[in-house]
Amino acid sequence: MLETFSVEFSGVLFVVSSIKAKVEVKDLTRVERIGAHSHIRGLGLNDLLEARLNSEGMVGQEEARRAAGMICEMIKEGKIAGRAVLIAGQPGTGKTAIAMAMAQSLGHDTPFTSISASEIFSLEMSRTEALTHAFRRSIGVRIKEEAEVIEGEVVEIQIDRPVCGSGSKVGKLTMKTTEMETIYDLGAKMIESLTKEKVQEGDVIHIDKLTGRISKLGRSFSRARDFDATAANTRFVSCPEGELQKHKEVVHTVSLHEIDVINSRHQGFLALFSGETGEIKPEVRDQIDAKIAEWCLEKKAELVPGVLFIDEVHMLDLECFSFLNRALENKMAPILVMATNRGITKVRGTNYKSPHGMPLDLLDRLLIITTRPYTNDEIRLILSIRCEEEDVKMESAALDVLAKISAETSLRYGIQLITTASIICYRRNDEAVSVSDVERVYSLFVDEARSTQFLREYQNDFLGDENVLDGDMVMATQ
Ligand SMILES: Nc1ncnc2c1ncn2[C@@H]1O[C@H](COP(=O)(O)OP(=O)(O)OP(=O)(O)O)[C@@H](O)[C@H]1O
């Protein structure tokens, strides 16, 4: 649901918009697709920020998870801006998984933007503009508004349809708190909103007097036994106390980028949907920053520094790195978390070699977290978590074989074999994946090492550059 509202302070009109994920009646978790990191639910730390061996979908990597947990605490306090963290380690050692776990443990209130460094290289806007977008998307602004609201439990909704069949509907809405009950007259627009929100007797609702917007807060406890069955996501709340009409502080959280887009002259909030937000003039941003700083001083707004995660950071070039160096000095900078699997390599676009393909001056200001290769037991545990996530039953012996294969090839390859092996098992009409199913998919789908071996044997039969394999092998996706 897109909700647009205007805030007017000191005569300047700023339009801000917040996109609220409307809680759908349908249980969305059932139709969610399973992604590479969908089993990760958090960092799996205890109160002392120590990593549990296997918790919230995370296994092993205790030191890295603990360090990430400390960074999260720093972010939650919201006082520190402009810190940068680098997660460095071999491919498949859980760098992205740790970043995703950080996003989960920070919760919905903290903005988290995740990009891959290669996304910056777009033809539509300059690299520094694309990075600025990402930076500003990671800073939230909590804007507080005083609003006149009617809040109470719905006692009765009475809608009168015109006798002739045409003309607008009118009606009456009876609402109560623990202390009073009032009847309100309803016009056609309010009736439409009530119908749209599917408001029923027994619901506790909130009506914004200025805009007429209705929000359902939940179902009253006193009416919990009205139905034999209720939806899984039904929230029960108590009937409000005191007056029906009250002044309430309403808080909206939007990102700086959303405010930029809506206030840039050539854009409208619809640009947020199309994603084609284009370049935004620095003057617009300066004006917005000045206004927000003013609101913060007046305690009408609060900045929420979030996290910008840049994966495959070695794909950035010198211009981008120098931009990052400068942008981190800004008071409004988010916490920057980067990940790379590169060792000592060339900085993109130069002939200079440097650790992780990043300039030394930037490396110098980073907190670096390293990830280490997994033990066989850890790999087995991760694979069993993935089996559960993908709803695949696997015999213990098959899991042992798959863990051994993963240790010799890669964890990612092992994870890929889970679904494919389960298809073969399904065809056999069996319930659990067996060792022979794993062996079958291992022979059907080759891993990177076997594929390279195959190329070495048949190189001359392929089209393309000769003898590349004997020279420099292209590293990963670069
Ligand atoms: N400690 C862990 N606990 C649970 N799952 C993990 C863990 N580490 C990695 N995984 C899972 O293994 C897969 C590969 O990990 P991930 O993509 O995080 O590796 P990476 O270090 O980012 O690799 P690359 O350097 O190639 O980008 C993912 O599905 C990830 O969720």
The ligand as a Tripos MOL2 file, in Angstrom:
@<TRIPOS>MOLECULE
LIG
   31    33     1     0     0
SMALL
NO_CHARGES

@<TRIPOS>ATOM
      1 N1         27.5560  -20.2280    8.4680 N.pl3     1 LIG1
      2 C1         26.5610  -20.5310    7.6710 C.ar      1 LIG1
      3 N2         25.3950  -20.9770    8.1540 N.ar      1 LIG1
      4 C2         24.3810  -21.3000    7.3530 C.ar      1 LIG1
      5 N3         24.4350  -21.1980    6.0130 N.ar      1 LIG1
      6 C3         25.5550  -20.7530    5.4510 C.ar      1 LIG1
      7 C4         26.6640  -20.3790    6.2590 C.ar      1 LIG1
      8 N4         27.6560  -19.9950    5.4370 N.ar      1 LIG1
      9 C5         27.1900  -20.0900    4.1840 C.ar      1 LIG1
     10 N5         25.9430  -20.5490    4.1840 N.ar      1 LIG1
     11 C6         25.1080  -20.7770    2.9820 C.3       1 LIG1
     12 O1         25.9870  -21.2660    1.9730 O.3       1 LIG1
     13 C7         25.7530  -20.6440    0.7150 C.3       1 LIG1
     14 C8         26.9800  -19.8850    0.2260 C.3       1 LIG1
     15 O2         27.3040  -18.8640    1.1660 O.3       1 LIG1
     16 P1         27.5080  -17.3050    0.7940 P.3       1 LIG1
     17 O3         26.8360  -16.9690   -0.4860 O.co2     1 LIG1
     18 O4         27.1400  -16.5060    1.9840 O.co2     1 LIG1
     19 O5         29.0610  -17.2820    0.5930 O.3       1 LIG1
     20 P2         30.0110  -16.0440    0.2400 P.3       1 LIG1
     21 O6         31.1350  -16.1140    1.2260 O.co2     1 LIG1
     22 O7         29.2480  -14.7890    0.1700 O.co2     1 LIG1
     23 O8         30.5400  -16.4870   -1.1860 O.3       1 LIG1
     24 P3         31.1660  -15.5990   -2.3860 P.3       1 LIG1
     25 O9         32.4950  -15.1150   -1.9330 O.co2     1 LIG1
     26 O10        31.2880  -16.5780   -3.5100 O.co2     1 LIG1
     27 O11        30.1900  -14.4950   -2.6570 O.co2     1 LIG1
     28 C9         24.5520  -19.7550    0.9360 C.3       1 LIG1
     29 O12        23.3860  -20.4740    0.6060 O.3       1 LIG1
     30 C10        24.5940  -19.4640    2.4270 C.3       1 LIG1
     31 O13        23.3180  -19.1220    2.9220 O.3       1 LIG1
@<TRIPOS>BOND
     1     1     2 1
     2     2     3 ar
     3     2     7 ar
     4     3     4 ar
     5     4     5 ar
     6     5     6 ar
     7     6     7 ar
     8     6    10 ar
     9     7     8 ar
    10     8     9 ar
    11     9    10 ar
    12    10    11 1
    13    11    12 1
    14    11    30 1
    15    12    13 1
    16    13    14 1
    17    13    28 1
    18    14    15 1
    19    15    16 1
    20    16    17 2
    21    16    18 1
    22    16    19 1
    23    19    20 1
    24    20    21 2
    25    20    22 1
    26    20    23 1
    27    23    24 1
    28    24    25 2
    29    24    26 1
    30    24    27 1
    31    28    29 1
    32    28    30 1
    33    30    31 1
@<TRIPOS>SUBSTRUCTURE
     1 LIG1         1 GROUP 0 **** ****
